[in-house]
């Protein structure tokens, strides 16, 4: 079996429309879409907002949604993580959620 390269993770500040890869964003329970999520929502013609309004958007701790790209333009889809209520997320929980999302 071929050996896989280690996963490289980084945090960047910049415009999402230039990201040539799938994005990872988190969402705290009960909050509106803002920041990176709002930009992804605009880029996907309101797809994230529709999921939120129909109670299909990840909000509770550990919920995951993998969104495929809408076309060939960046970004190439997204992974949305439910982070639970604001202020309750522990670092070990975030590590576990990200690990599960990436393995999925």
N, C-alpha and C positions, 0 to 999 in steps of 0.2 A: 504494500500500500504506500503511495507517495506521501511524503511528509508535508504537512500544510505549513504555510508561513504563519508566524504569530500575527494576531490581529493588532493592527495599529489604530489607536483611538486618540483623537485630539479634539480640543475645543477651539473653535475659531470664531472670530468676530468679522462679519462681512455680509454681503448681500446673498441671500439664498438662491437667487436665480442663476448664480454662477457655479453652484455646487454640482460637479459632474457625477455624484454618487448619491446613494440613498441616505436620507437624513434620519437621525434619532432625536426625537423630542419627547419631553415629558409633560404631563398634564395633571395639575392638582384638582381634586374633586370639587365640583361646584363653581369653578371659576370660568369666566368667559374665555374664548380664544383670544390670545394676544401674542405679541412678539413674533417668534418664529412660527408658531401655530397659525396666527392670523395671515402671515405671508404665504404659508403653505396652502391655507384655505383659499386665498385669492388665486394662487397659481393653479389650484385644482378646480376652479370654477365653483367654489362653495361646497365641495365634497365633505370637508371636515365639519363644517357647520351643520350639514344635513345629518351626519352621523351623530353629532351632539344632540340635535333636536329630536332624533328618533331613539335616543338612549342606547346607541350602539358604540359610542365613543369611549375609549378607555379612561376611566376616572378612578375606580377603586384600585387599591394597591395590588399590583401584579397583573392587572389586565393589560393585554397587548393587542394592537391592531397593526397589521402589515399592509400598507397601501401601495399598490402598484403605480407606476408612472402613468400620467394621463396622455403623454405623447413622448416624442424623442428629446424634447427640450429639458434642460436641467430644472430642478433636481430630479433624480431618477427614483421617485417614490419616497416613502417615509416609513419609519417604525415609530408608532406612538405608544408611550408607556403610561399607564395609570399610576399616579404617585400617591393616591389616597388624600386624606385631608391635609391642608396646609399646616406645616410645622410638625408633623408627626413622622416624617420619613427619616430613617436612620441610615447612615452610610452603608452598613452591611445589607440592608434591604435594597438599596439602590443597586449595589453590586450584583445581588442575586437576580433582580428584575432584568438588568441589562444582559446578564449572562444567559438567562432563559430566552430573552428576545432574540439575541444573536444566534443561539443554537437553533431556534425555530426557523 
